[in-house]
Amino acid sequence: MTTEAPDMLPVPAVALTPKQEAFAQMVAGGASATAAYRAAFDVRPATSTRTVQQSAYELTHTPRVASRIADLRIAVAERFVDNLANLRARQFDIATAGPLTHVRVFNCRCCHGANHKHQWRDADEFTDAVELWQATLATKPTPQPNAAGGMGFDPFAPPNAQCPVCLGAGVPVVYVADTTQLTAAQRAAFKGASVDRWGQIHVEQHDAQEAARELHRMVPGAIAPARSEAKSLNVSMTAAEAMEIAERPVDEIVKLLFKRRDTP
């Protein structure tokens, strides 16, 4: 099994050699001291494990290296906290964004026409319909348009429950959110869009229920994160406290940093 150096953490380095720095980075990233020593110092395969362990132990307890590992472990914990906070915020946005499409129902042409006959917007629309009928009469015979239903059709009026043509169901229209005007939560929820062979737009959205379940797994009983919540973690502590915390495993460091951040 080989151990590779993790992405270099953005923490100012103390005066270490390149190999010592690589060793510190790997140990802070979770590798064992023995494995990190083998990788950083290109230890020959024939070298005994006991020898490597002793060398790794001594290097780990060298003051400058120990201090560097402590700094890096705190950086690892802070980066983890930041990533977790970002993930929590994204899952919350997906869970609460609401639908990106909605349906509105309007009246049909006969809902409000006289005696529930076809209603026209105005005389111009009726005249255009008559002229089209006349132009296509020879090739496509259809009933002559008539104005019995009257004028004044409002396409945004509600349906008439008594309409015998649409049975009160009206005409449903699907509205799609303008993706250039989405809120932050809607952008997180938006998965993509496509147009089918019939020209219909299909909007895909991340599963809100799954996002809510994932959020609950991360933070049981989770509530909305404050929108002003900082994405970086600022925790005040003395140098002595930092050194004491840095000696602990990373998961304990994370818990302590969260506790300090949430304590007024």
C-alpha positions in Angstrom: 0.0 0.0 0.0 1.4 3.4 -1.0 0.8 6.7 0.7 0.5 9.8 -1.5 0.9 13.3 -0.2 -2.5 15.1 0.1 -3.2 18.5 -1.5 -0.9 21.0 0.2 -2.8 22.8 3.0 -2.7 26.6 2.8 -0.9 27.0 6.1 2.4 29.0 6.3 5.2 26.5 6.7 7.8 26.7 9.4 11.5 26.1 8.6 11.3 22.4 7.5 13.0 20.5 4.8 10.8 19.5 1.8 10.7 15.9 3.0 9.8 17.0 6.6 7.0 19.1 5.2 5.7 16.3 3.1 5.8 14.0 6.2 3.9 16.6 8.2 1.3 17.1 5.5 0.6 13.4 5.3 0.4 12.8 9.0 -2.0 15.8 9.4 -4.0 14.3 6.5 -4.6 11.1 8.3 -1.7 8.8 7.3 0.1 6.9 10.0 3.6 8.2 10.9 5.2 5.1 9.6 3.5 5.2 6.3 4.1 8.9 5.9 7.8 8.4 6.7 8.2 5.7 4.1 6.6 7.9 1.4 8.3 11.2 2.3 11.8 9.8 2.7 11.7 7.1 0.0 12.6 4.4 2.4 14.0 1.3 0.8 11.7 -1.7 0.8 14.3 -3.8 2.6 14.4 -1.4 5.6 12.8 -3.1 8.6 9.5 -1.9 9.9 10.9 -1.4 13.4 13.6 1.0 12.1 11.0 3.0 10.1 8.7 3.2 13.1 11.5 4.5 15.3 12.6 7.1 12.8 9.0 8.2 12.3 8.4 8.4 16.1 11.5 10.6 16.6 10.6 12.9 13.7 7.0 13.2 14.9 8.3 14.4 18.3 10.9 16.8 16.8 9.6 20.2 18.1 9.4 22.0 14.7 7.8 19.0 13.0 5.3 18.5 15.9 4.4 22.2 15.8 3.8 22.0 12.0 1.6 18.9 12.4 -0.4 20.6 15.0 -1.0 23.6 12.8 -1.9 21.4 9.9 -4.4 19.3 11.9 -6.2 22.5 12.9 -6.3 23.5 9.2 -7.7 20.1 8.3 -10.4 20.4 10.9 -11.3 23.9 9.8 -11.5 22.9 6.2 -13.8 20.0 7.1 -16.0 22.3 9.1 -16.2 24.7 6.2 -17.1 21.9 3.8 -19.7 20.5 6.1 -21.3 23.9 6.6 -21.4 24.5 2.8 -23.0 21.0 2.3 -25.6 21.6 5.0 -26.5 24.9 3.4 -26.9 23.4 0.0 -29.0 20.5 1.2 -31.2 22.9 3.1 -31.6 25.0 -0.1 -32.6 22.0 -2.1 -35.1 20.8 0.5 -36.8 24.2 0.8 -36.5 25.7 -2.8 -40.0 24.7 -3.8 -41.0 23.6 -7.3 -39.4 25.2 -10.4 -42.5 24.6 -12.5 -46.1 25.3 -11.6 -49.5 24.9 -13.3 -52.1 27.6 -13.7 -55.6 27.0 -15.1 -57.4 29.5 -17.2 -60.8 29.6 -18.9 -61.5 27.9 -22.2 -63.0 29.8 -25.1 -66.5 28.7 -24.2 -66.4 29.3 -20.4 -67.7 32.8 -20.5 -69.1 33.1 -24.1 -72.8 33.7 -24.6 -74.6 30.4 -24.2 -71.2 28.9 -23.9 -70.4 29.5 -27.5 -66.8 30.2 -28.8 -65.8 33.7 -27.5 -63.4 35.9 -29.5 -60.9 38.4 -28.2 -62.1 41.2 -30.5 -63.6 41.9 -33.9 -60.1 41.7 -35.5 -59.5 38.2 -34.3 -63.0 37.1 -35.6 -62.3 38.8 -39.0 -58.9 37.0 -39.3 -60.6 33.7 -38.6 -63.3 34.3 -41.3 -60.7 35.2 -43.9 -58.6 32.1 -43.1 -61.8 30.0 -43.4 -62.5 31.5 -46.8 -58.9 31.0 -48.0 -58.9 27.3 -47.1 -62.5 26.4 -47.8 -61.7 24.8 -51.2 -59.0 22.5 -49.8 -60.2 22.1 -46.2 -63.9 22.5 -45.6 -64.6 23.5 -42.0 -67.6 25.1 -40.3 -67.8 28.8 -40.8 -66.7 30.8 -37.7 -69.6 32.7 -36.0 -69.7 35.4 -33.4 -72.6 33.9 -31.4 -70.3 33.7 -28.3 -69.5 37.4 -28.4 -66.3 39.3 -28.0 -64.1 40.2 -25.0 -62.3 36.8 -24.3 -59.8 37.2 -21.5 -57.2 34.5 -21.7 -56.3 35.0 -18.0 -59.9 34.7 -16.7 -60.6 31.7 -14.4 -62.6 28.7 -15.7 -66.4 28.6 -15.4 -67.4 25.6 -13.3 -70.7 25.4 -15.3 -69.0 25.3 -18.7 -70.3 22.3 -20.7 -67.3 22.2 -23.0 -64.4 21.9 -20.6 -66.6 20.7 -17.7 -65.1 23.4 -15.5 -61.6 22.1 -15.9 -60.4 25.0 -18.0 -57.1 25.0 -19.9 -54.0 24.1 -17.8 -50.8 26.0 -18.6 -47.4 24.9 -17.3 -45.1 27.7 -16.2 -41.3 27.2 -16.1 -39.1 29.3 -13.9 -36.7 31.7 -15.7 -33.3 30.1 -14.8 -31.6 33.5 -15.1 -33.8 34.8 -12.3 -33.5 31.9 -9.8 -32.9 32.5 -6.1 -29.9 30.9 -4.4 -32.0 28.1 -3.2 -33.6 27.5 -6.6 -30.2 27.5 -8.2 -29.1 24.7 -5.8 -32.3 22.8 -6.6 -32.0 23.2 -10.4 -30.6 20.0 -12.0 -31.0 20.8 -15.7 -33.5 21.2 -18.5 -34.1 19.6 -21.9 -36.5 19.9 -24.9 -38.1 16.8 -26.2 -38.9 16.0 -29.9 -42.3 17.8 -29.6 -40.7 21.0 -28.3 -41.8 20.5 -24.7 -39.5 21.8 -22.0 -38.7 19.4 -19.2 -37.1 20.8 -16.0 -35.2 18.5 -13.7 -34.9 19.3 -10.0 -32.9 17.6 -7.2 -35.1 15.5 -4.9 -36.2 17.8 -2.0 -37.2 14.9 0.2 -33.9 13.2 -0.2 -32.1 16.4 0.5 -34.2 16.8 3.7 -33.3 13.2 4.8 -29.6 13.9 4.1 -29.7 17.1 6.1 -31.4 15.3 9.0 -28.7 12.6 8.9 -26.0 15.3 9.1 -27.8 17.4 11.7 -30.8 15.7 13.4 -33.7 18.1 13.8 -31.9 20.6 11.5 -33.4 24.0 11.0 -32.5 26.7 8.5 -28.9 27.9 8.6 -28.8 31.6 9.0 -28.3 33.1 5.5 -25.7 35.4 7.0 -23.7 32.5 8.4 -20.1 32.9 7.5 -18.5 30.2 5.4 -15.2 30.5 7.2 -14.7 29.5 10.8 -13.3 32.0 13.2 -12.5 30.6 16.6 -10.6 32.5 19.3 -8.1 30.6 21.5 -4.8 31.0 23.1 -1.6 29.4 21.7 -1.6 27.0 24.6 -5.2 25.9 23.9 -4.4 25.5 20.2 -1.5 23.2 20.9 -3.5 21.2 23.4 -6.4 20.7 20.9 -4.0 19.9 18.0 -2.8 16.8 19.8 -6.2 15.3 19.6 -7.7 13.3 16.6 -9.2 15.3 13.8 -12.8 14.2 14.6 -12.4 15.5 18.2 -10.9 18.8 16.9 -13.9 19.3 14.6 -16.3 18.8 17.5 -14.4 21.2 19.7 -14.3 23.8 17.0 -18.0 23.5 16.4 -18.6 23.8 20.1 -16.4 26.9 20.4 -18.0 28.5 17.4 -21.5 28.0 18.7 -20.7 29.2 22.2 -21.6 32.9 22.6 
